[in-house]
Amino acid sequence: MGERHRAALDRLWPLYGVPVTGEPLDLAVLFGRRAPLVLEIGSGMGDATADMAAADPDRDYLAVDVHTPGVANLLALVEERGLANVRVAFGDALDLLGHQLAPDSLAAIHVFFPDPWPKARHHKRRLIQPRHVELLRSRLVPGGTLHCATDSADYAEAMLETLTADPGLTNAHRGYAPRPSYRPLTKFEERGVRAGRDVFDLIFTRSPALVSRS
Ligand SMILES: C[S@@+](CC[C@H](N)C(=O)[O-])C[C@H]1O[C@@H](n2cnc3c(N)ncnc32)[C@H](O)[C@@H]1O
């Protein structure tokens, strides 16, 4: 890790960092306000997260990644760009979701270019699979959005099948979605585009909770 990243971690982690400890998060304390919250899973180097948060100041952004230089880079961007609405978690997104974020707490979850794990024997490591989707969906508010993007045609197909099969999610697009203007080109995506790969966006919403009539 370079000096800029090391210095960012030392100085900025105490200000904007969120350890994945298993302790439930108090979002009002974390952000100093209550605003709709977007979770970005696997934020990588964080440039796209910073761009989205800068363009969307009325919502808060919590990024999570296991890659130390990426976490450090986003911390540096938060300070350089004065982003009051971004916090950065370091650890496994599934632990964060399962133990630190309450059901019905997220306005949106972004999963942009998750590791594709192309070999069939590694598919079980993919983030988007039925039991994980159930967890992700449970953390969304009714009407909240789960937005995935990938440049792996095979993973895109598996995502579409898995998300469509989830009884609590609705796809407004009847298949892949057009790329929405709010999603910037990510660092990982740039490489795929240069290599001529197609990009697939999948945008599902959590179906409204059923209200029982008695
Ligand atoms: C292919 S990269 C994409 C990064 C970024 N979204 C982009 O498009 O440039 C996938 C990212 O997911 C992160 N990641 C993988 N498994 C994770 C997990 N269980 N929890 C959090 N982040 C994870 C990796 O460290 C990596 O930064």
The ligand as a Gaussian input file, in Angstrom:
#p B3LYP/6-31G(d) Opt

LIG

0 1
 C      -14.391000      -6.749000      -9.190000
 S      -14.222000      -5.638000      -7.896000
 C      -15.331000      -4.303000      -8.345000
 C      -15.053000      -3.052000      -7.566000
 C      -15.936000      -1.838000      -7.945000
 N      -17.335000      -2.065000      -7.631000
 C      -15.766000      -1.485000      -9.400000
 O      -16.701000      -1.753000     -10.179000
 O      -14.721000      -0.934000      -9.742000
 C      -15.125000      -6.461000      -6.602000
 C      -14.907000      -5.847000      -5.229000
 O      -15.683000      -6.557000      -4.263000
 C      -14.919000      -6.679000      -3.080000
 N      -15.461000      -7.803000      -2.307000
 C      -15.388000      -9.115000      -2.621000
 N      -16.015000      -9.847000      -1.683000
 C      -16.498000      -8.977000      -0.757000
 C      -17.224000      -9.121000       0.451000
 N      -17.586000     -10.328000       0.901000
 N      -17.551000      -8.024000       1.148000
 C      -17.176000      -6.791000       0.697000
 N      -16.492000      -6.592000      -0.447000
 C      -16.147000      -7.664000      -1.157000
 C      -13.498000      -6.876000      -3.585000
 O      -12.527000      -6.578000      -2.604000
 C      -13.457000      -5.908000      -4.754000
 O      -13.041000      -4.613000      -4.346000

